[in-house]
Amino acid sequence: QVHLVESGGGLVQAGGSLRLSCAASGSISRVNVMGWYRQAPGKQRELVAQMTNGGSTNYAAFVKGRFTISRDNAKNTVFLQMNSLKPEDTAVYYCRTLSSGGLTWGQGTQVTVSS
């Protein structure tokens, strides 16, 4: 069983920055993909960014140039540096991993950007 612990959400003014982190633990021999999704009220959950253990990245168009995903493979941890935040970035951000233990979602962390 895989367990994800997220941290780093909070309240920030527009133009500010936050850094999210997500650490995976449990019965994992290999974590292939780690990424972040978000879900705003009344909207579907959507991909923000993801990264393979080989370093390939995939970003949603709406965050390119503002958000950066990175990983510490030795610690099975993924980070999301979010800069130039906008009110429309307000959402619950979920970590997701695809590993030898299967597909796992974190509990989510709230990010609120005030105008």
C-alpha positions as CSV (number, residue, x, y, z in Angstrom):
1,Q,0.0,0.0,0.0
2,V,1.2,3.5,-0.9
3,H,0.7,6.5,1.3
4,L,1.1,10.1,0.1
5,V,1.6,13.0,2.4
6,E,1.1,16.5,0.9
7,S,2.1,19.8,2.3
8,G,2.6,23.4,1.3
9,G,-0.8,24.7,0.5
10,G,-2.2,27.9,1.9
11,L,-3.4,31.4,1.3
12,V,-1.4,33.8,-0.9
13,Q,-2.0,37.1,-2.7
14,A,-2.1,37.2,-6.5
15,G,1.5,37.3,-7.8
16,G,2.8,35.4,-4.9
17,S,4.4,31.9,-4.7
18,L,3.8,28.6,-3.0
19,R,5.7,25.3,-3.0
20,L,3.9,22.1,-2.7
21,S,5.5,18.8,-1.7
22,C,4.3,15.2,-1.7
23,A,6.2,12.3,-0.2
24,A,5.3,8.7,-1.1
25,S,5.9,5.9,1.3
26,G,4.9,2.3,1.8
27,S,5.4,-0.8,-0.3
28,I,7.1,0.9,-3.2
29,S,9.9,-0.6,-5.3
30,R,9.6,2.0,-8.0
31,V,7.7,5.2,-8.5
32,N,7.2,5.8,-12.2
33,V,5.2,9.0,-12.5
34,M,4.5,11.6,-9.9
35,G,2.3,14.6,-10.5
36,W,-0.1,17.2,-9.4
37,Y,-3.8,17.7,-10.3
38,R,-6.2,20.3,-9.1
39,Q,-9.9,20.7,-8.7
40,A,-11.7,24.0,-8.3
41,P,-15.3,24.1,-6.9
42,G,-17.7,23.0,-9.6
43,K,-15.0,21.9,-12.0
44,Q,-13.5,18.7,-13.0
45,R,-10.1,17.6,-11.7
46,E,-7.4,18.5,-14.1
47,L,-3.7,17.8,-14.7
48,V,-1.3,20.5,-13.6
49,A,2.0,18.8,-14.1
50,Q,3.7,15.5,-13.9
51,M,7.1,14.0,-14.1
52,T,8.5,10.6,-14.8
53,N,11.4,9.0,-12.9
54,G,13.5,9.6,-16.0
55,G,12.9,13.4,-15.8
56,S,10.3,13.9,-18.6
57,T,7.7,16.5,-17.7
58,N,4.3,17.4,-18.9
59,Y,2.6,20.7,-18.0
60,A,-0.9,22.0,-18.5
61,A,-0.9,25.0,-20.8
62,F,-2.3,27.2,-18.2
63,V,0.7,26.8,-15.9
64,K,3.6,26.8,-18.4
65,G,6.2,29.4,-17.4
66,R,4.8,29.8,-13.9
67,F,4.9,26.4,-12.3
68,T,7.9,24.0,-12.1
69,I,7.7,20.4,-11.1
70,S,10.7,18.6,-9.7
71,R,11.4,15.3,-8.0
72,D,13.8,13.7,-5.4
73,N,13.7,10.1,-6.6
74,A,15.8,8.9,-3.7
75,K,13.1,10.2,-1.3
76,N,10.1,9.5,-3.6
77,T,9.1,13.1,-3.2
78,V,7.7,15.5,-5.8
79,F,7.6,19.3,-5.6
80,L,5.5,21.9,-7.4
81,Q,6.9,25.4,-7.3
82,M,4.1,27.8,-8.1
83,N,5.0,31.4,-9.0
84,S,3.0,34.3,-10.3
85,L,-0.1,32.8,-8.8
86,K,-3.5,34.0,-10.0
87,P,-6.9,33.9,-8.4
88,E,-8.0,31.3,-10.9
89,D,-5.3,29.0,-9.6
90,T,-7.4,28.6,-6.4
91,A,-8.2,24.9,-6.0
92,V,-7.5,21.8,-4.1
93,Y,-4.2,20.4,-5.4
94,Y,-3.8,16.6,-5.3
95,C,-0.7,14.6,-5.6
96,R,-0.9,11.5,-7.8
97,T,1.6,8.7,-8.2
98,L,1.9,5.7,-10.5
99,S,4.2,3.1,-8.9
100,S,4.8,-0.5,-8.3
101,G,2.0,-0.2,-5.7
102,G,-0.5,1.1,-8.3
103,L,-2.2,4.4,-8.8
104,T,-2.5,6.5,-5.6
105,W,-4.0,9.9,-4.9
106,G,-3.1,12.2,-2.0
107,Q,-5.7,13.7,0.3
108,G,-5.3,17.2,-1.3
109,T,-4.1,20.5,-0.1
110,Q,-6.0,23.8,-0.5
111,V,-4.4,26.6,-2.4
112,T,-6.2,29.9,-2.2
113,V,-5.1,33.0,-4.2
114,S,-6.6,36.3,-3.3
115,S,-7.0,39.2,-5.7
